[in-house]
Amino acid sequence: MVIVVEGHPLTKVITSTEELYKCYPGLVEKGLSFAQQAEVQVPPHYMLFVAQGEYGVVPAKDTKVKIVGSDDATTCHVVVIRHPSGTAAVAHFDGRKNEEDALKAMVEKIHRIEEDTSDLELFVVGGYQPEEGSREAKRKESELLSLKIVRMFSHHKCTFNLALWCTGRLNTRIGEDGPIPIVYGVGVDMANGFLFPAHFTSHEPNLPLRSASRWVSDGMLCDLYDHQNGTICIEPFHYTNMDVFSYYVNLPDKVLLKNFSTSPRVEPPRFCDELRKVFQVFVDHPDPQNTLFPDNRGKIYGMNAEGLWEQLQY
């Protein structure tokens, strides 16, 4: 169908985000306003953190999750789809090839929950405008992902009301070393549907293992949350010949940023430490069938009485 912006269908083929901004000044105003909101520190209780390469769908009547969202997006984009009931889907898109399939899966899951997918709202936040002439600017990671997201939603069978677009120059400020993103993360308050700039103080449960799974996957985004049981399951995954990670894990920050980041100048401070934790999974578990997933059983996590994620024993 179409994306609806300011009450009008987006029928024009958009070739740049600047073109989108020129056509819809009201969208620009909302994006700039969102970027100026204070960042909220999200505590670890009753939250669902969606990492890069994942999506999560939370029903409006969910009894466990109070905040759902994602962060650490530099060139990546956080995409939120919200049903009028309050049911929300959050995805952390990085440009991988199967994101259109993930979009279809997200909307289908909303339909199974609500039996309706009319009047869906769309919110897109992330990316920034790198310094002109830089490697990041030449690669156009943020711009190309923005345009891809516009195409994906324009070609979907549903209609989406574009409520917020905060990418590129709308999400850029000048720091000490040049342009940097203003907003790195987004949270959704399930009680009222309010979106806000967010920093998640916890990335539980077991983000290193989840990220390792994405590292060796075929590129498909992971459906993170089983809303019917209130659980997260890390399905068994397998790999061999990962000795190189013993070398990677000892590389200095500068080398990690240069070789494993699309935006080394603006990554959050925890980037290298988090990356080493992922590499350490491969170092510590060269035979995951035996040490991580015996009997081919996945790792299942649920919330305890305090709203913290913990591994369940079966």
Backbone as CSV, one residue per row, in Angstrom:
resi,resn,N_x,N_y,N_z,CA_x,CA_y,CA_z,C_x,C_y,C_z
1,MET,0.850,-1.187,0.000,0.000,0.000,0.000,0.894,1.249,0.000
2,VAL,0.749,2.097,1.026,1.493,3.360,1.018,1.902,3.753,2.431
3,ILE,2.848,4.684,2.468,3.139,5.416,3.695,2.358,6.721,3.638
4,VAL,1.668,7.049,4.717,0.895,8.287,4.787,1.672,9.287,5.645
5,VAL,1.929,10.462,5.076,2.676,11.506,5.780,1.816,12.756,5.847
6,GLU,1.581,13.232,7.052,0.790,14.453,7.251,-0.555,14.359,6.536
7,GLY,-1.138,13.165,6.562,-2.463,12.958,5.996,-2.503,12.673,4.515
8,HIS,-1.329,12.639,3.856,-1.286,12.440,2.410,-0.413,11.229,2.065
9,PRO,-0.846,10.415,1.099,-0.042,9.255,0.700,1.294,9.689,0.089
10,LEU,2.335,8.970,0.444,3.651,9.218,-0.142,3.726,8.426,-1.445
11,THR,3.413,9.085,-2.536,3.385,8.421,-3.837,4.647,8.673,-4.646
12,LYS,5.386,9.697,-4.283,6.605,10.040,-5.003,7.731,9.089,-4.617
13,VAL,8.559,8.723,-5.580,9.746,7.922,-5.306,10.799,8.823,-4.677
14,ILE,11.130,8.553,-3.409,12.081,9.385,-2.677,13.498,8.895,-2.961
15,THR,14.350,9.791,-3.424,15.722,9.416,-3.773,16.752,9.905,-2.754
16,SER,16.300,10.689,-1.774,17.195,11.143,-0.706,16.339,11.574,0.478
17,THR,16.930,11.539,1.663,16.183,12.005,2.824,15.942,13.512,2.750
18,GLU,16.846,14.241,2.122,16.632,15.680,1.969,15.374,15.958,1.147
19,GLU,15.126,15.118,0.164,13.912,15.263,-0.640,12.677,15.043,0.228
20,LEU,12.750,14.052,1.113,11.644,13.786,2.039,11.416,14.984,2.943
21,TYR,12.492,15.575,3.438,12.369,16.707,4.350,11.779,17.933,3.647
22,LYS,12.168,18.156,2.386,11.640,19.301,1.641,10.145,19.161,1.392
23,CYS,9.705,17.928,1.187,8.287,17.692,0.905,7.413,17.808,2.150
24,TYR,7.994,17.520,3.319,7.179,17.443,4.531,7.862,18.202,5.680
25,PRO,7.742,19.509,5.706,8.378,20.303,6.764,7.849,19.974,8.151
26,GLY,6.594,19.536,8.237,6.048,19.152,9.537,6.748,17.930,10.106
27,LEU,7.140,17.017,9.229,7.883,15.828,9.640,9.252,16.219,10.183
28,VAL,9.867,17.195,9.537,11.166,17.709,9.996,11.031,18.307,11.390
29,GLU,9.993,19.087,11.594,9.789,19.738,12.892,9.632,18.697,14.006
30,LYS,8.864,17.645,13.729,8.672,16.593,14.737,9.979,15.857,15.019
31,GLY,10.751,15.587,13.954,12.020,14.898,14.123,13.000,15.707,14.956
32,LEU,13.101,16.994,14.662,13.992,17.865,15.423,13.547,17.977,16.874
33,SER,12.245,18.030,17.076,11.713,18.119,18.434,12.037,16.856,19.233
34,PHE,11.898,15.691,18.589,12.201,14.437,19.273,13.679,14.381,19.662
35,ALA,14.540,14.816,18.760,15.977,14.761,19.013,16.390,15.652,20.176
36,GLN,15.600,16.649,20.502,15.935,17.560,21.589,15.405,17.105,22.941
37,GLN,14.627,16.023,22.960,14.135,15.513,24.232,15.283,14.916,25.046
38,ALA,15.160,14.971,26.334,16.188,14.416,27.219,16.203,12.891,27.117
39,GLU,17.409,12.335,27.108,17.546,10.880,27.065,17.159,10.278,28.413
40,VAL,16.359,9.215,28.368,15.901,8.527,29.571,16.783,7.314,29.836
41,GLN,17.274,7.185,31.060,18.036,6.011,31.476,17.038,4.924,31.886
42,VAL,16.941,3.883,31.077,15.955,2.825,31.327,16.555,1.806,32.298
43,PRO,15.939,1.603,33.456,16.462,0.626,34.416,16.245,-0.800,33.922
44,PRO,16.896,-1.779,34.536,16.835,-3.154,34.033,15.540,-3.892,34.326
45,HIS,14.641,-3.271,35.067,13.429,-3.962,35.495,12.303,-3.837,34.465
46,TYR,11.648,-4.955,34.165,10.450,-4.991,33.319,10.673,-4.370,31.944
47,MET,11.851,-4.583,31.397,12.145,-4.027,30.079,12.496,-5.146,29.104
48,LEU,12.237,-4.886,27.827,12.641,-5.792,26.745,13.604,-5.023,25.856
49,PHE,14.879,-5.419,25.892,15.878,-4.769,25.062,16.039,-5.538,23.763
50,VAL,15.864,-4.833,22.632,15.977,-5.410,21.294,17.327,-5.007,20.724
51,ALA,18.160,-5.990,20.439,19.510,-5.713,19.957,19.542,-5.650,18.431
52,GLN,20.695,-5.251,17.903,20.899,-5.219,16.453,20.626,-6.603,15.864
53,GLY,19.824,-6.623,14.794,19.489,-7.890,14.159,18.342,-8.617,14.825
54,GLU,17.588,-7.926,15.678,16.440,-8.541,16.359,15.201,-7.665,16.192
55,TYR,14.032,-8.259,16.443,12.799,-7.488,16.608,11.974,-8.133,17.713
56,GLY,11.140,-7.324,18.329,10.272,-7.827,19.382,8.899,-7.192,19.281
57,VAL,7.861,-7.999,19.494,6.484,-7.518,19.452,5.869,-7.735,20.828
58,VAL,5.339,-6.658,21.410,4.773,-6.711,22.760,3.306,-6.304,22.701
59,PRO,2.384,-7.187,23.125,0.964,-6.819,23.126,0.663,-5.692,24.108
60,ALA,-0.390,-4.952,23.827,-0.772,-3.853,24.703,-1.075,-4.341,26.117
61,LYS,-1.592,-5.569,26.238,-1.996,-6.103,27.539,-0.924,-6.982,28.174
62,ASP,0.298,-6.891,27.671,1.376,-7.696,28.240,1.539,-7.362,29.727
63,THR,1.649,-8.393,30.547,1.727,-8.194,31.995,3.161,-8.089,32.518
64,LYS,4.142,-8.263,31.628,5.527,-8.276,32.082,6.326,-7.070,31.589
65,VAL,6.295,-6.809,30.296,7.142,-5.770,29.719,6.486,-4.395,29.871
66,LYS,7.211,-3.477,30.497,6.724,-2.112,30.650,7.401,-1.154,29.667
67,ILE,8.661,-1.443,29.324,9.401,-0.637,28.357,10.024,-1.573,27.337
68,VAL,9.852,-1.271,26.054,10.519,-2.028,24.989,11.269,-1.035,24.115
69,GLY,12.454,-1.429,23.664,13.206,-0.513,22.816,14.580,-1.039,22.480
70,SER,15.414,-0.148,21.957,16.753,-0.521,21.522,17.659,0.698,21.625
71,ASP,18.984,0.452,21.607,19.916,1.571,21.604,21.208,1.184,20.892
72,ASP,22.232,2.009,21.043,23.527,1.821,20.387,23.408,1.831,18.866
73,ALA,22.450,2.595,18.342,22.288,2.736,16.888,23.067,3.958,16.426
74,THR,24.046,3.745,15.561,24.794,4.866,14.981,24.375,5.037,13.519
75,THR,24.768,4.091,12.669,24.238,4.087,11.303,22.962,3.250,11.215
76,CYS,22.757,2.358,12.213,21.527,1.555,12.244,20.312,2.436,12.524
77,HIS,19.127,1.888,12.284,17.881,2.587,12.573,17.007,1.729,13.490
78,VAL,16.377,2.374,14.454,15.371,1.716,15.290,14.006,2.032,14.701
79,VAL,13.260,0.980,14.397,11.948,1.123,13.768,10.879,0.637,14.735
80,VAL,9.858,1.454,14.918,8.743,1.100,15.800,7.450,1.121,14.989
81,ILE,6.677,0.046,15.103,5.340,-0.015,14.525,4.361,-0.140,15.695
82,ARG,3.375,0.729,15.725,2.445,0.726,16.859,1.003,0.614,16.370
83,HIS,0.286,-0.322,16.963,-1.139,-0.513,16.687,-1.945,0.451,17.565
84,PRO,-3.121,0.884,17.116,-3.919,1.802,17.941,-4.217,1.286,19.342
85,SER,-4.229,-0.034,19.510,-4.486,-0.611,20.831,-3.340,-0.387,21.801
86,GLY,-2.148,-0.145,21.260,-0.959,-0.024,22.078,0.064,-1.109,21.844
87,THR,-0.333,-2.175,21.161,0.633,-3.217,20.798,1.758,-2.589,19.978
88,ALA,2.998,-2.939,20.321,4.145,-2.291,19.676,5.166,-3.320,19.214
89,ALA,5.735,-3.060,18.046,6.839,-3.849,17.513,8.044,-2.940,17.373
90,VAL,9.193,-3.424,17.829,10.443,-2.665,17.735,11.475,-3.522,17.018
91,ALA,12.155,-2.948,16.030,13.221,-3.646,15.310,14.457,-2.769,15.255
92,HIS,15.621,-3.424,15.249,16.901,-2.724,15.101,17.473,-3.138,13.755
93,PHE,17.256,-2.301,12.738,17.660,-2.599,11.373,19.086,-2.092,11.119
94,ASP,19.872,-2.933,10.434,21.234,-2.526,10.080,21.526,-2.651,8.590
95,GLY,20.492,-2.969,7.797,20.674,-3.055,6.356,20.840,-4.463,5.828
96,ARG,20.700,-5.476,6.686,20.884,-6.850,6.221,19.788,-7.244,5.239
97,LYS,20.045,-8.269,4.468,19.230,-8.565,3.287,17.818,-9.036,3.606
98,ASN,17.574,-9.601,4.778,16.268,-10.197,5.059,15.339,-9.288,5.858
99,GLU,15.580,-8.001,5.856,14.752,-7.114,6.676,13.321,-6.993,6.158
100,GLU,13.109,-7.136,4.866,11.735,-7.125,4.357,10.952,-8.307,4.907
101,ASP,11.583,-9.465,5.008,10.914,-10.625,5.596,10.600,-10.375,7.066
102,ALA,11.497,-9.718,7.760,11.252,-9.400,9.162,10.078,-8.445,9.311
103,LEU,9.989,-7.459,8.427,8.855,-6.533,8.459,7.541,-7.294,8.285
104,LYS,7.500,-8.190,7.316,6.284,-8.986,7.106,5.940,-9.795,8.352
105,ALA,6.957,-10.387,8.966,6.734,-11.210,10.153,6.221,-10.365,11.317
106,MET,6.759,-9.150,11.471,6.312,-8.264,12.548,4.839,-7.902,12.385
107,VAL,4.465,-7.518,11.170,3.078,-7.121,10.931,2.144,-8.317,11.076
108,GLU,2.578,-9.480,10.605,1.756,-10.684,10.767,1.551,-11.014,12.243
109,LYS,2.570,-10.805,13.039,2.439,-11.083,14.477,1.481,-10.091,15.131
110,ILE,1.564,-8.814,14.730,0.605,-7.835,15.230,-0.816,-8.250,14.852
111,HIS,-0.986,-8.749,13.620,-2.312,-9.170,13.162,-2.820,-10.352,13.974
112,ARG,-1.939,-11.288,14.314,-2.371,-12.436,15.122,-2.809,-11.989,16.517
113,ILE,-2.155,-10.962,17.022,-2.508,-10.463,18.352,-3.793,-9.654,18.312
114,GLU,-3.932,-8.778,17.318,-5.023,-7.803,17.287,-6.139,-8.151,16.303
115,GLU,-5.856,-9.104,15.387,-6.796,-9.466,14.315,-7.102,-8.274,13.416
116,ASP,-6.166,-7.343,13.354,-6.379,-6.135,12.555,-5.035,-5.422,12.403
117,THR,-4.799,-4.878,11.229,-3.565,-4.108,11.019,-3.858,-2.797,10.294
118,SER,-4.994,-2.225,10.572,-5.293,-0.903,10.013,-4.816,0.176,10.979
119,ASP,-4.547,1.357,10.436,-4.135,2.511,11.239,-2.845,2.270,12.011
120,LEU,-1.910,1.554,11.413,-0.612,1.357,12.059,0.215,2.636,11.983
121,GLU,0.902,2.944,13.062,1.802,4.099,13.092,3.238,3.621,12.932
122,LEU,4.043,4.430,12.264,5.443,4.103,12.005,6.338,5.205,12.563
123,PHE,7.384,4.779,13.270,8.366,5.694,13.849,9.752,5.189,13.456
124,VAL,10.610,6.063,12.951,11.954,5.674,12.518,12.964,6.655,13.101
125,VAL,13.945,6.110,13.837,14.960,6.940,14.489,16.318,6.270,14.317
126,GLY,17.334,7.055,13.981,18.683,6.509,13.917,19.477,7.082,12.761
127,GLY,20.749,6.727,12.726,21.610,7.252,11.683,21.965,8.708,11.941
128,TYR,22.957,9.184,11.231,23.385,10.572,11.378,24.062,10.999,10.073
129,GLN,24.416,12.255,9.987,25.056,12.788,8.789,26.549,12.942,9.060
130,PRO,27.384,12.039,8.535,28.819,12.087,8.826,29.478,13.327,8.222
131,GLU,30.714,13.551,8.639,31.488,14.678,8.124,31.740,14.504,6.632
132,GLU,31.517,15.554,5.888,31.689,15.497,4.445,33.126,15.101,4.085
133,GLY,33.240,14.143,3.165,34.550,13.675,2.741,35.108,12.524,3.553
134,SER,34.462,12.180,4.665,34.931,11.084,5.508,34.579,9.741,4.875
135,ARG,35.210,8.672,5.388,34.900,7.327,4.900,33.432,7.007,5.113
136,GLU,32.894,7.427,6.275,31.493,7.154,6.581,30.564,7.869,5.596
137,ALA,30.918,9.100,5.251,30.092,9.859,4.313,30.103,9.222,2.926
138,LYS,31.250,8.725,2.512,31.352,8.098,1.191,30.559,6.800,1.112
139,ARG,30.494,6.074,2.219,29.771,4.807,2.216,28.256,4.994,2.319
140,LYS,27.815,6.128,2.871,26.387,6.480,2.945,25.555,5.408,3.643
141,GLU,26.096,4.819,4.697,25.389,3.747,5.395,24.020,4.208,5.900
142,SER,23.979,5.328,6.585,22.724,5.814,7.166,21.713,6.185,6.086
143,GLU,22.173,6.923,5.094,21.279,7.379,4.027,20.680,6.203,3.266
144,LEU,21.498,5.229,2.914,21.007,4.081,2.157,20.015,3.267,2.975
145,LEU,20.247,3.139,4.282,19.308,2.407,5.122,17.993,3.161,5.241
146,SER,18.063,4.482,5.379,16.828,5.286,5.431,15.976,5.065,4.182
147,LEU,16.623,5.125,3.025,15.890,4.956,1.769,15.350,3.538,1.629
148,LYS,16.110,2.570,2.096,15.630,1.189,2.067,14.369,1.031,2.907
149,ILE,14.358,1.645,4.081,13.189,1.544,4.963,11.966,2.190,4.316
150,VAL,12.158,3.329,3.653,11.043,3.957,2.940,10.490,3.000,1.883
151,ARG,11.362,2.366,1.113,10.914,1.428,0.078,10.193,0.232,0.678
152,MET,10.743,-0.322,1.739,10.151,-1.503,2.364,8.718,-1.239,2.805
153,PHE,8.519,-0.141,3.482,7.187,0.159,4.003,6.243,0.613,2.887
154,SER,6.776,1.259,1.871,5.935,1.677,0.738,5.405,0.480,-0.039
155,HIS,6.183,-0.603,-0.075,5.801,-1.783,-0.846,4.992,-2.794,-0.049
156,HIS,4.858,-2.570,1.256,4.093,-3.509,2.078,2.602,-3.361,1.801
157,LYS,1.850,-4.435,2.039,0.415,-4.427,1.736,-0.395,-3.544,2.684
158,CYS,0.154,-3.225,3.855,-0.552,-2.382,4.812,-0.244,-0.899,4.575
159,THR,-1.069,-0.060,5.178,-0.825,1.380,5.170,-0.229,1.784,6.508
160,PHE,0.813,2.604,6.460,1.495,3.046,7.671,1.449,4.564,7.753
161,ASN,1.003,5.072,8.895,0.998,6.509,9.133,2.338,6.899,9.754
162,LEU,3.140,7.639,9.009,4.472,8.005,9.465,4.360,9.104,10.520
163,ALA,4.538,8.706,11.784,4.362,9.635,12.895,5.651,10.320,13.300
164,LEU,6.803,9.670,13.025,8.081,10.263,13.414,9.171,9.763,12.484
165,TRP,9.993,10.695,12.020,11.180,10.358,11.224,12.322,11.234,11.733
166,CYS,13.309,10.596,12.350,14.429,11.343,12.928,15.720,10.637,12.555
167,THR,16.190,10.889,11.328,17.420,10.275,10.833,18.280,11.349,10.165
168,GLY,19.490,10.956,9.775,20.348,11.866,9.014,20.628,13.162,9.740
169,ARG,20.486,14.268,9.054,20.846,15.567,9.652,19.921,15.939,10.796
170,LEU,18.690,15.387,10.832,17.781,15.676,11.942,18.297,15.078,13.240
171,ASN,19.141,14.065,13.123,19.660,13.359,14.302,21.171,13.578,14.441
172,THR,21.635,14.752,14.065,23.074,15.023,14.065,23.392,16.307,14.819
173,ARG,24.419,16.243,15.643,24.964,17.442,16.284,26.475,17.417,16.112
174,ILE,27.114,18.537,16.323,28.558,18.635,16.188,29.210,18.427,17.555
175,GLY,29.994,17.360,17.660,30.732,17.089,18.884,32.155,17.615,18.795
176,GLU,32.980,17.203,19.741,34.361,17.683,19.782,35.158,17.232,18.567
177,ASP,34.828,16.048,18.043,35.581,15.498,16.913,34.780,15.471,15.614
178,GLY,33.701,16.240,15.564,32.893,16.265,14.345,31.459,15.811,14.592
179,PRO,30.705,15.532,13.529,29.296,15.169,13.670,29.118,13.849,14.414
180,ILE,28.102,13.805,15.272,27.743,12.585,15.990,26.220,12.496,16.087
181,PRO,25.687,11.294,16.281,24.238,11.173,16.471,23.797,11.869,17.760
182,ILE,22.585,12.377,17.740,21.987,12.936,18.956,21.317,11.818,19.743
183,VAL,20.474,11.063,19.056,19.726,9.976,19.686,20.315,8.639,19.233
184,TYR,20.717,7.842,20.190,21.263,6.523,19.906,20.238,5.413,20.145
185,GLY,19.198,5.706,20.910,18.239,4.655,21.267,16.842,5.191,21.458
186,VAL,15.877,4.282,21.420,14.461,4.626,21.535,13.793,3.654,22.500
187,GLY,12.953,4.190,23.361,12.129,3.366,24.230,10.657,3.644,23.980
188,VAL,9.838,2.626,24.206,8.385,2.770,24.102,7.785,2.398,25.452
189,ASP,7.047,3.331,26.034,6.346,3.080,27.287,5.039,2.355,26.960
190,MET,4.935,1.090,27.363,3.763,0.296,26.994,2.491,0.773,27.685
191,ALA,2.617,1.543,28.756,1.432,2.015,29.467,0.685,3.085,28.690
192,ASN,1.446,3.915,27.945,0.792,5.032,27.245,1.220,5.182,25.784
193,GLY,2.126,4.333,25.318,2.579,4.399,23.934,3.590,5.491,23.660
194,PHE,4.050,6.187,24.693,4.962,7.312,24.526,6.330,6.830,24.078
195,LEU,6.905,7.467,23.034,8.259,7.189,22.562,9.219,8.237,23.101
196,PHE,10.433,7.808,23.452,11.397,8.738,24.021,12.817,8.269,23.706
197,PRO,13.764,9.213,23.606,15.170,8.825,23.468,15.600,8.032,24.696
198,ALA,16.292,6.911,24.470,16.541,5.997,25.582,17.956,5.444,25.563
199,HIS,18.474,5.240,26.774,19.701,4.474,26.991,19.340,3.347,27.944
200,PHE,19.511,2.097,27.505,19.168,0.952,28.337,20.375,0.587,29.202
201,THR,20.195,0.648,30.509,21.296,0.370,31.430,21.630,-1.116,31.490
202,SER,20.747,-1.948,30.976,21.005,-3.390,30.923,20.622,-3.915,29.549
203,HIS,21.441,-4.833,29.032,21.149,-5.494,27.758,20.838,-6.977,27.960
204,GLU,20.358,-7.298,29.131,19.995,-8.683,29.421,18.718,-9.062,28.679
205,PRO,18.527,-10.382,28.460,19.357,-11.468,28.953,20.431,-11.890,27.948
206,ASN,21.649,-12.104,28.448,22.748,-12.746,27.732,22.952,-12.187,26.324
207,LEU,23.186,-10.878,26.252,23.399,-10.270,24.943,24.597,-10.858,24.189
208,PRO,25.716,-11.185,24.835,26.823,-11.769,24.064,26.426,-13.035,23.303
209,LEU,25.649,-13.902,23.931,25.235,-15.125,23.249,24.234,-14.815,22.138
210,ARG,23.319,-13.896,22.380,22.373,-13.490,21.332,23.115,-12.909,20.134
211,SER,24.115,-12.076,20.405,24.878,-11.459,19.321,25.713,-12.491,18.576
212,ALA,26.250,-13.454,19.295,27.000,-14.528,18.641,26.103,-15.312,17.701
213,SER,24.868,-15.512,18.101,23.900,-16.198,17.237,23.685,-15.435,15.943
214,ARG,23.554,-14.107,16.045,23.383,-13.285,14.846,24.648,-13.321,13.971
215,TRP,25.799,-13.435,14.615,27.072,-13.418,13.893,27.162,-14.580,12.914
216,VAL,26.635,-15.741,13.311,26.767,-16.940,12.471,25.468,-17.284,11.750
217,SER,24.463,-16.425,11.867,23.171,-16.719,11.248,23.207,-16.413,9.759
218,ASP,22.104,-16.735,9.081,22.009,-16.494,7.640,21.527,-15.085,7.327
219,GLY,21.459,-14.235,8.327,21.071,-12.844,8.104,19.644,-12.518,8.486
220,MET,18.842,-13.515,8.840,17.455,-13.272,9.216,17.375,-12.637,10.596
221,LEU,16.570,-11.605,10.743,16.381,-11.009,12.049,15.683,-12.002,12.982
222,CYS,16.043,-11.963,14.245,15.497,-12.886,15.234,14.242,-12.296,15.874
223,ASP,13.193,-13.091,15.940,11.989,-12.728,16.686,12.286,-12.997,18.160
224,LEU,12.536,-11.942,18.918,13.111,-12.072,20.254,12.133,-12.592,21.305
225,TYR,10.892,-12.123,21.299,10.017,-12.258,22.465,8.819,-13.154,22.190
226,ASP,8.652,-14.177,23.024,7.459,-15.033,23.003,6.453,-14.436,23.983
227,HIS,5.538,-13.633,23.467,4.624,-12.909,24.348,3.629,-13.825,25.043
228,GLN,3.343,-14.973,24.450,2.375,-15.881,25.064,2.906,-16.482,26.362
229,ASN,4.220,-16.725,26.408,4.836,-17.289,27.611,5.676,-16.284,28.381
230,GLY,5.842,-15.093,27.818,6.657,-14.090,28.483,8.121,-14.465,28.560
231,THR,8.622,-15.116,27.522,9.992,-15.632,27.556,10.795,-15.201,26.332
232,ILE,12.105,-15.336,26.478,13.071,-15.173,25.390,13.835,-16.483,25.267
233,CYS,13.939,-16.990,24.068,14.667,-18.239,23.843,15.812,-17.998,22.866
234,ILE,17.016,-18.362,23.279,18.155,-18.369,22.363,18.255,-19.778,21.801
235,GLU,17.867,-19.913,20.549,17.837,-21.229,19.922,19.263,-21.746,19.698
236,PRO,19.435,-23.077,19.709,20.772,-23.628,19.456,21.321,-23.183,18.108
237,PHE,22.592,-22.848,18.087,23.274,-22.548,16.834,24.656,-23.175,16.902
238,HIS,25.202,-23.462,15.745,26.431,-24.245,15.693,27.445,-23.575,14.764
239,TYR,28.706,-23.860,15.021,29.782,-23.294,14.222,31.022,-24.166,14.416
240,THR,31.953,-23.992,13.520,33.240,-24.687,13.605,34.347,-23.757,13.127
241,ASN,35.573,-24.125,13.451,36.751,-23.398,12.956,36.690,-21.900,13.254
242,MET,36.487,-21.586,14.527,36.396,-20.187,14.943,37.640,-19.741,15.715
243,ASP,38.782,-20.366,15.441,40.016,-20.067,16.175,40.445,-18.606,16.034
244,VAL,40.055,-17.973,14.941,40.483,-16.596,14.699,40.006,-15.651,15.795
245,PHE,38.937,-16.027,16.497,38.412,-15.135,17.526,39.328,-15.049,18.741
246,SER,40.203,-16.027,18.923,41.224,-15.925,19.975,42.183,-14.769,19.682
247,TYR,42.349,-14.482,18.397,43.159,-13.334,17.976,42.351,-12.043,18.079
248,TYR,41.106,-12.084,17.599,40.261,-10.885,17.614,40.073,-10.337,19.030
249,VAL,39.880,-11.235,19.992,39.509,-10.797,21.331,40.611,-9.970,21.995
250,ASN,41.843,-10.082,21.510,42.965,-9.350,22.082,43.364,-8.110,21.287
251,LEU,42.621,-7.788,20.249,42.943,-6.613,19.447,42.657,-5.329,20.227
252,PRO,43.438,-4.292,20.027,43.177,-3.013,20.702,41.918,-2.341,20.159
253,ASP,41.397,-1.424,20.942,40.147,-0.747,20.584,40.214,-0.126,19.196
254,LYS,41.322,0.533,18.900,41.444,1.237,17.623,41.266,0.287,16.444
255,VAL,41.824,-0.899,16.543,41.729,-1.880,15.463,40.312,-2.441,15.375
256,LEU,39.691,-2.699,16.527,38.311,-3.195,16.527,37.377,-2.181,15.886
257,LEU,37.527,-0.924,16.248,36.660,0.110,15.690,36.841,0.238,14.179
258,LYS,38.073,0.187,13.736,38.349,0.347,12.306,37.773,-0.793,11.476
259,ASN,37.795,-2.018,12.024,37.454,-3.190,11.233,36.054,-3.755,11.495
260,PHE,35.445,-3.376,12.610,34.166,-3.988,12.954,33.045,-2.970,13.177
261,SER,33.288,-1.723,12.841,32.258,-0.699,13.006,32.035,0.042,11.696
262,THR,30.787,0.382,11.444,30.473,1.231,10.287,30.660,2.705,10.615
263,SER,30.861,3.004,11.909,30.982,4.411,12.326,31.940,4.510,13.512
264,PRO,33.222,4.235,13.293,34.174,4.157,14.410,34.332,5.435,15.212
265,ARG,34.035,6.580,14.617,34.230,7.845,15.325,33.135,8.121,16.350
266,VAL,32.001,7.449,16.230,30.847,7.833,17.056,30.251,6.671,17.842
267,GLU,30.936,5.542,17.891,30.407,4.419,18.659,30.346,4.772,20.154
268,PRO,29.359,4.231,20.871,29.313,4.458,22.325,30.521,3.839,23.009
269,PRO,30.877,4.307,24.200,32.101,3.847,24.866,32.155,2.345,25.105
270,ARG,31.011,1.691,25.251,31.015,0.262,25.585,31.174,-0.635,24.360
271,PHE,31.288,-0.067,23.175,31.266,-0.857,21.944,32.332,-1.952,21.941
272,CYS,33.570,-1.603,22.216,34.659,-2.581,22.115,34.547,-3.670,23.181
273,ASP,34.193,-3.282,24.394,34.026,-4.280,25.452,32.899,-5.255,25.116
274,GLU,31.804,-4.720,24.579,30.679,-5.593,24.207,31.078,-6.527,23.060
275,LEU,31.864,-6.020,22.121,32.299,-6.835,20.996,33.210,-7.966,21.472
276,ARG,34.090,-7.660,22.400,34.980,-8.700,22.925,34.192,-9.801,23.647
277,LYS,33.102,-9.426,24.302,32.271,-10.437,24.967,31.670,-11.408,23.957
278,VAL,31.309,-10.893,22.783,30.799,-11.762,21.718,31.903,-12.699,21.238
279,PHE,33.076,-12.149,20.978,34.204,-12.972,20.534,34.551,-14.038,21.573
280,GLN,34.408,-13.677,22.857,34.760,-14.611,23.922,33.847,-15.832,23.934
281,VAL,32.610,-15.663,23.474,31.706,-16.814,23.356,32.326,-17.881,22.466
282,PHE,32.856,-17.465,21.321,33.468,-18.422,20.394,34.756,-19.013,20.961
283,VAL,35.500,-18.200,21.720,36.742,-18.684,22.322,36.450,-19.723,23.405
284,ASP,35.469,-19.426,24.253,35.167,-20.298,25.389,34.386,-21.545,25.002
285,HIS,33.730,-21.496,23.852,32.851,-22.615,23.475,33.132,-23.063,22.040
286,PRO,34.292,-23.675,21.798,34.590,-24.161,20.440,33.672,-25.296,19.997
287,ASP,33.017,-25.934,20.968,32.097,-27.037,20.664,30.739,-26.732,21.290
288,PRO,29.978,-25.802,20.716,28.745,-25.329,21.371,27.695,-26.409,21.572
289,GLN,27.714,-27.448,20.747,26.735,-28.521,20.909,26.831,-29.155,22.293
290,ASN,28.032,-29.183,22.845,28.231,-29.820,24.144,28.208,-28.831,25.300
291,THR,28.780,-27.643,25.110,28.932,-26.728,26.239,27.824,-25.681,26.356
292,LEU,27.225,-25.305,25.236,26.167,-24.294,25.270,24.775,-24.893,25.138
293,PHE,24.650,-25.858,24.233,23.329,-26.394,23.916,23.320,-27.918,23.988
294,PRO,23.578,-28.490,25.165,23.536,-29.950,25.273,22.138,-30.477,24.952
295,ASP,22.115,-31.620,24.289,20.843,-32.232,23.858,20.055,-31.317,22.930
296,ASN,20.776,-30.368,22.316,20.162,-29.435,21.355,19.034,-28.619,21.991
297,ARG,19.209,-28.267,23.261,18.216,-27.467,23.974,18.618,-25.996,23.954
298,GLY,17.665,-25.130,23.646,17.921,-23.701,23.695,17.952,-23.184,25.121
299,LYS,18.381,-21.953,25.281,18.400,-21.304,26.595,17.188,-20.389,26.687
300,ILE,16.355,-20.626,27.687,15.104,-19.895,27.843,15.187,-19.000,29.070
301,TYR,14.742,-17.757,28.894,14.792,-16.766,29.958,13.390,-16.208,30.213
302,GLY,13.119,-15.958,31.490,11.860,-15.335,31.875,12.118,-14.270,32.924
303,MET,11.110,-13.461,33.199,11.245,-12.422,34.226,10.922,-12.990,35.598
304,ASN,11.748,-12.609,36.580,11.442,-13.000,37.949,10.499,-11.986,38.587
305,ALA,10.250,-12.127,39.878,9.284,-11.270,40.562,9.709,-9.808,40.587
306,GLU,11.035,-9.567,40.438,11.535,-8.188,40.428,11.583,-7.603,39.025
307,GLY,11.148,-8.368,38.019,11.148,-7.872,36.646,12.487,-7.967,35.965
308,LEU,13.395,-8.817,36.491,14.708,-9.016,35.890,14.725,-10.340,35.137
309,TRP,15.442,-10.355,34.015,15.529,-11.579,33.225,16.456,-12.585,33.899
310,GLU,16.023,-13.844,33.945,16.850,-14.920,34.475,16.599,-16.182,33.671
311,GLN,17.615,-17.051,33.621,17.473,-18.294,32.872,16.549,-19.245,33.616
312,LEU,15.657,-19.861,32.872,14.727,-20.826,33.447,15.297,-22.227,33.312
313,GLN,15.017,-23.051,34.285,15.493,-24.430,34.269,14.347,-25.350,33.893
314,TYR,14.589,-26.197,32.909,13.573,-27.163,32.465,14.115,-28.561,32.596
